[in-house]
């Protein structure tokens, strides 16, 4: 379970899904033979036709032994979004300490390993359509032909039936308005575009709070 104080929790299911779509590279975490196994895999969110939380689909190298211990087993996928170091000087107040602001989503589910060729082709085609839409038609025409057919035999498909999604947006909600505004300004003054993204998210969170309280 994610340590997630109430003020940081992302309650909106739509926001969780949008986060996965925007930052699709996930840490796939499983337990096998007394060890924690982790792989970095891009995932595509797929809504369920029968209701429920939906699915994450992807694939991994057949040479990666992690998949052999995952079929019909619980797994966790962790997605990390924008993040930035927050210096105590940003707040412009006494007795502050350094921290890190970030947005993250964790998905808990049951994994199904797919070795059927046609189903694997379908997964790869959906990923191509999502991540490379301009080339999807060209790729999809060739997936069943050599050498792509041989390449596809070197991967296994992954479908994770989502049981639970939880998100955390640690954006200074536990600070005073003045401290948050000061931190936003300090982040925008940095050169790193990631700092700017976190500043925008902090501004959005502050605006939503003030709108809700008005």
C-alpha positions in Angstrom: 0.0 0.0 0.0 1.1 3.5 -0.7 1.6 5.9 2.2 -0.9 8.5 1.2 -2.2 11.2 3.7 -5.7 12.4 2.8 -4.6 15.8 1.6 -2.5 14.2 -1.1 -4.9 11.6 -2.4 -6.1 11.7 -6.0 -9.8 10.8 -5.7 -10.8 11.2 -9.3 -10.6 7.9 -11.3 -10.5 10.0 -14.5 -7.3 11.7 -13.2 -5.7 8.4 -12.4 -6.3 7.1 -15.9 -5.1 10.3 -17.5 -1.9 10.1 -15.4 -1.3 6.6 -16.7 -1.9 7.7 -20.3 0.4 10.7 -19.9 3.2 8.8 -18.1 2.9 5.2 -19.4 6.3 3.8 -18.4 5.5 1.7 -15.3 7.5 -0.3 -12.8 6.0 -3.8 -12.9 6.6 -5.3 -9.5 6.0 -9.0 -8.6 7.1 -11.6 -6.1 8.9 -14.7 -7.2 10.9 -17.3 -5.3 11.2 -15.2 -2.3 12.5 -12.2 -4.3 10.9 -8.9 -5.5 11.2 -8.6 -9.3 10.9 -5.3 -11.1 10.8 -4.5 -14.8 10.2 -1.2 -16.6 7.4 -1.6 -19.2 5.2 0.9 -21.1 1.5 0.1 -20.4 -1.7 1.0 -22.2 -4.9 1.5 -20.2 -7.8 -0.4 -21.6 -11.4 0.0 -20.4 -13.4 -3.1 -19.5 -16.4 -3.9 -21.6 -18.0 -5.6 -18.6 -17.5 -2.8 -16.1 -14.8 -2.8 -13.4 -11.5 -0.9 -13.3 -10.2 -2.0 -16.6 -6.9 -3.5 -17.7 -3.2 -2.6 -18.3 -1.7 -4.2 -21.3 1.9 -4.5 -22.4 4.6 -7.0 -23.3 8.0 -8.0 -22.1 11.0 -10.0 -23.4 10.6 -13.7 -23.2 14.2 -13.8 -22.0 13.1 -11.8 -18.9 12.3 -14.6 -16.4 10.0 -12.4 -14.4 7.0 -13.3 -16.5 7.3 -17.0 -15.6 6.2 -16.4 -12.0 3.4 -13.9 -12.8 0.6 -15.7 -14.5 -2.6 -15.4 -12.4 -0.6 -13.8 -9.6 -1.0 -10.3 -8.0 1.3 -7.6 -9.2 1.8 -3.9 -8.7 2.6 -1.3 -11.4 3.9 2.0 -10.2 3.8 5.1 -12.5 5.8 8.2 -11.6 4.8 11.6 -13.0 6.4 15.0 -12.6 8.6 15.5 -9.6 10.9 18.2 -8.2 13.1 19.0 -5.3 11.7 21.6 -2.9 14.3 23.6 -1.1 13.4 25.1 2.3 14.5 28.4 0.9 11.5 28.3 -1.6 9.0 28.8 1.2 10.8 31.9 2.6 9.8 31.1 6.2 11.7 29.9 9.3 12.3 26.3 10.2 11.5 24.7 6.9 13.1 21.5 5.7 13.8 20.1 2.3 11.2 17.9 0.6 10.2 16.5 -2.8 6.9 17.2 -4.6 5.6 14.6 -7.0 2.6 12.9 -8.6 2.4 9.1 -8.7 -0.1 6.3 -9.4 -0.1 2.7 -8.2 -2.1 0.0 -9.8 -2.8 -3.4 -8.1 -4.2 -6.2 -10.2 -4.0 -9.9 -11.3 -1.6 -10.6 -14.2 -2.4 -12.8 -17.1 0.6 -13.9 -19.3 -0.2 -14.2 -23.0 1.7 -16.5 -25.3 -0.9 -16.9 -28.0 0.5 -15.4 -31.2 -2.6 -13.7 -32.4 -3.4 -12.1 -29.0 0.2 -10.9 -28.8 -0.1 -9.3 -32.3 -3.3 -7.6 -31.1 -1.5 -6.1 -28.0 1.4 -4.9 -30.1 -1.0 -3.3 -32.6 -2.8 -1.5 -29.8 0.4 -0.2 -28.4 1.5 1.0 -31.8 -1.8 2.7 -32.4 -1.4 4.6 -29.1 2.2 5.5 -29.2 2.9 5.7 -32.9 -0.4 6.4 -34.6 1.1 7.9 -37.7 2.8 4.6 -38.5 0.3 2.1 -37.2 -1.1 1.1 -40.6 2.3 0.4 -42.0 3.4 -1.6 -39.0 0.2 -3.6 -38.6 0.4 -4.8 -42.2 3.7 -6.5 -41.5 3.4 -7.9 -38.0 2.4 -11.4 -39.2 5.3 -11.5 -41.7 9.0 -12.2 -41.4 11.1 -10.9 -39.7 8.4 -9.4 -37.4 6.8 -12.8 -36.8 10.1 -14.1 -35.5 10.6 -11.0 -33.3 7.1 -11.4 -31.8 8.0 -14.9 -30.8 10.6 -13.4 -28.5 8.1 -11.5 -26.3 5.1 -12.4 -24.1 2.0 -10.3 -23.7 0.8 -9.0 -20.4 -2.8 -8.2 -19.4 -3.4 -7.0 -15.8 -6.9 -6.9 -14.6 -7.0 -3.9 -12.3 -8.4 -4.4 -8.8 -7.4 -1.1 -7.3 -5.9 2.2 -8.4 -4.5 4.8 -6.0 -2.9 8.1 -6.7 -0.8 10.6 -4.8 -0.2 14.3 -5.7 2.2 15.7 -3.1 2.1 19.3 -4.1 2.4 21.3 -0.8 -1.2 21.0 0.2 -0.1 20.8 3.9 1.6 24.2 3.7 0.2 27.8 4.0 -1.0 29.6 0.9 1.9 32.0 1.1 4.5 29.2 1.3 2.9 27.5 -1.7 2.9 30.6 -3.8 6.5 31.3 -2.9 7.5 27.7 -3.9 5.6 28.0 -7.2 7.5 31.1 -8.0 10.9 29.6 -7.1 10.2 26.5 -9.2 9.2 28.6 -12.2 12.6 30.4 -11.8 14.5 27.2 -12.3 15.8 26.0 -15.7 14.4 22.5 -15.4 11.2 22.0 -17.3 10.2 19.3 -14.7 10.3 22.0 -12.1 8.0 24.1 -14.2 5.5 21.2 -14.6 5.4 20.7 -10.9 4.8 24.4 -10.4 1.9 24.3 -12.8 0.4 21.3 -10.9 0.9 23.1 -7.6 -0.9 26.2 -9.0 -3.7 24.1 -10.3 -4.1 22.3 -7.0 -4.2 25.7 -5.2 -6.7 27.1 -7.6 -9.0 24.1 -7.2 -8.9 24.4 -3.4 -9.7 28.1 -3.5 -12.5 27.6 -6.0 -13.9 24.8 -3.8 -13.8 27.0 -0.7 -15.3 30.1 -2.4 
